[in-house]
Amino acid sequence: MGQLLLGLINGAFYAILSLGLAVIFGLLNIINFAHGALYMAGAFVAWMLLNYVGIGYWPALILSPLIVGAFGILLERTMMSRLYKLDHLYGLLLTFGLALIIQGLFRNYYGISGLPYQIPSQLSGGQNLGFMFLPNYRGWVVVASVVVCFGTWFMIEKTRLGAYLRAATENPALVGAFGVNVPLLITLTYGFGVGLAGFAGVLAAPIYSVNPNMGADLIIVVFAVVVIGGMGSILGAIVTGYMLGIVEGLTRVFYPEGSAVVIFVIMAIVLLIKPEGLFGKEAR
Amino acid sequence: MSMQQTEIAAASPAVNDAGMSPLHKMIFLVLLAFLLVLPFVVYPVFAMKIMCFALFAAAFNLLLGFGGLLSFGHAAYFGGASYVAAHAAKVWGLTPELSVLCGAAAAAFLGLVIGALSIRRQGIYFAMVTLAFAQMVYFFALQVPFTGGEDGIQSVPRGKLFGLISLENNISLYFFVLALTFAGILFLYRVVHSPFGQVLKAIRENEPRAISLGYNVNRYKLIVFVLSATFAGLAGAIKSQVFQLASLTDVHWAMSGEVVLMTLLGGMGTVFGPLLGAAIIVTMQNYLATFGAWVTIIQGVIFVIGVLLFREGIIGVISRWLKRPL
């Protein structure tokens, strides 16, 4: 049961990160390789807020994604906006370079050993559920991620802003002709997607130590999640994220050696059977 | 079909299927002369490292520059082959040339399996799929016993070439490495300038049209993928003989990124760009090694500048000035 919960928590991070990737890809046609680095930056910003300014977990949960999002907007305005007319591959290469820079900077100043971040006092301890022990903080991570994921889904699928966004994904020129400021929408979308990564980073900070490498390996697994799910649908990205987290947790119970590669094996199987991904609409 | 071919011919006037253009022949000869003298001027191991990475980048460029496929997982073949070659030399006691061939064969097999799966997706997904499979190979290398996990395979014997000539001496090893890498690069050059290479370019430029002309696009893609993986593996296998070591560094995703960087910096789709890019990056790493994390940061900066301002790469720019393909 404990492993299953751990799987669910990993799934929560996969879901938030692949959701952010899907939202960004939908509008910008860029695969944001820097997503893992910005997730790591979110955790570091929370740590810095606590240790340099004395701002605790709860405000950091809001502030850190905002700071990371603002940084993302800066990147989008100064660099990525120059690449929209080119092949998608350049976007991948650019964000890969940015990821190297961000990771390198943090590694340079904070080392690779990892910094501790305390669980907020309200959430320390845990509940005995009879069949297993549930640490409060882990329960909170799952709840918070579900709320954020479905909040995002609701915003995109059910609100007017979301409708603009979906329309701009389909046909930016036409939406622009209706008087919607598409470049601004693109910038804000990138900021939002990256902010989600920052949020995941803050959630992760008390569970995993705050470490410059925390995003690098995670992002590759998230890429596999995205390939499995297909980026056609928001809900698909969320569901695939949780599902694969749980599958990974179960594998750790039954065949521990396979837990690191199980997601990649599933990816291979999906590529054989349904190459466009479980929720994918078409191969791009 | 004729239209497609005339377009290609128009795009690269100096290319002639019958042989090498005089300019390219001259550059290769100058390069060979330079490499023959090099080990007496600089530390031979450093020069061998450059040659390994030059072959690696050239193999990668075959796939990206001429096939139009961005693989973000070439470390799998490079590192995978280096493990197999090291294992063959150390545990099976094979001679260097056989160990290196074992490594390249293993990379070819790995390329066949991963390539067959990866070409089912295109563009950006292709890059993500290859990266994910390479990470799987990395985890595999981390866990299985024969790779030695975190320690890698250390003190690999250099052995005797054909069982006769000892390669313990850096200079004699150098000429073994020079022969292999130079032959590999010439072979890749030949592939690019063959009818097969022309079809590849056609697929890169306009895949639907190539399909409508009756080419089995997926077969071409798979063949070029396997070729690229094989020569990347050859480079990795040679590297394990030079450094007498196969380690996790060579299968890590950072290595996949490095080879992309070398190709981008030198000029993707050019013949000599990847070679120059490899030389620059390896030299930079050598001189900046003491700065630790700054190497990563500088590589990131080169990536960003390269993508934003300098997409043709160094050789690409020179080639445009000279108005000749290089």
Chai-1 contact restraints between the chains, C-beta under 6 A:
chainA,res_idxA,chainB,res_idxB,connection_type,confidence,min_distance_angstrom,max_distance_angstrom,comment,restraint_id
A,I31,B,I124,contact,1.0,0.0,6.0,A-B,restraint_1
A,H88,B,G123,contact,1.0,0.0,6.0,A-B,restraint_2
A,H88,B,I124,contact,1.0,0.0,6.0,A-B,restraint_3
A,L89,B,L70,contact,1.0,0.0,6.0,A-B,restraint_4
A,Y90,B,V307,contact,1.0,0.0,6.0,A-B,restraint_5
A,L92,B,A127,contact,1.0,0.0,6.0,A-B,restraint_6
A,L93,B,V307,contact,1.0,0.0,6.0,A-B,restraint_7
A,L94,B,V307,contact,1.0,0.0,6.0,A-B,restraint_8
A,G97,B,G300,contact,1.0,0.0,6.0,A-B,restraint_9
A,G97,B,F303,contact,1.0,0.0,6.0,A-B,restraint_10
A,G97,B,V304,contact,1.0,0.0,6.0,A-B,restraint_11
A,L100,B,T296,contact,1.0,0.0,6.0,A-B,restraint_12
A,L100,B,Q299,contact,1.0,0.0,6.0,A-B,restraint_13
A,L100,B,G300,contact,1.0,0.0,6.0,A-B,restraint_14
A,I101,B,I297,contact,1.0,0.0,6.0,A-B,restraint_15
A,I101,B,G300,contact,1.0,0.0,6.0,A-B,restraint_16
A,G104,B,A293,contact,1.0,0.0,6.0,A-B,restraint_17
A,G104,B,T296,contact,1.0,0.0,6.0,A-B,restraint_18
A,G104,B,I297,contact,1.0,0.0,6.0,A-B,restraint_19
A,R107,B,A293,contact,1.0,0.0,6.0,A-B,restraint_20
A,N108,B,A293,contact,1.0,0.0,6.0,A-B,restraint_21
A,I220,B,L131,contact,1.0,0.0,6.0,A-B,restraint_22
A,I220,B,Q135,contact,1.0,0.0,6.0,A-B,restraint_23
A,F223,B,M128,contact,1.0,0.0,6.0,A-B,restraint_24
A,F223,B,A132,contact,1.0,0.0,6.0,A-B,restraint_25
A,A224,B,A132,contact,1.0,0.0,6.0,A-B,restraint_26
A,V227,B,M128,contact,1.0,0.0,6.0,A-B,restraint_27
A,V227,B,V129,contact,1.0,0.0,6.0,A-B,restraint_28
A,A260,B,F139,contact,1.0,0.0,6.0,A-B,restraint_29
A,V261,B,M136,contact,1.0,0.0,6.0,A-B,restraint_30
A,V261,B,F139,contact,1.0,0.0,6.0,A-B,restraint_31
A,F264,B,A132,contact,1.0,0.0,6.0,A-B,restraint_32
A,F264,B,M136,contact,1.0,0.0,6.0,A-B,restraint_33
A,M267,B,A132,contact,1.0,0.0,6.0,A-B,restraint_34
A,A268,B,L117,contact,1.0,0.0,6.0,A-B,restraint_35
A,L271,B,L117,contact,1.0,0.0,6.0,A-B,restraint_36
A,L271,B,R120,contact,1.0,0.0,6.0,A-B,restraint_37
A,P275,B,R120,contact,1.0,0.0,6.0,A-B,restraint_38
A,P275,B,R121,contact,1.0,0.0,6.0,A-B,restraint_39
A,A283,B,Q122,contact,1.0,0.0,6.0,A-B,restraint_40
A,R284,B,G123,contact,1.0,0.0,6.0,A-B,restraint_41
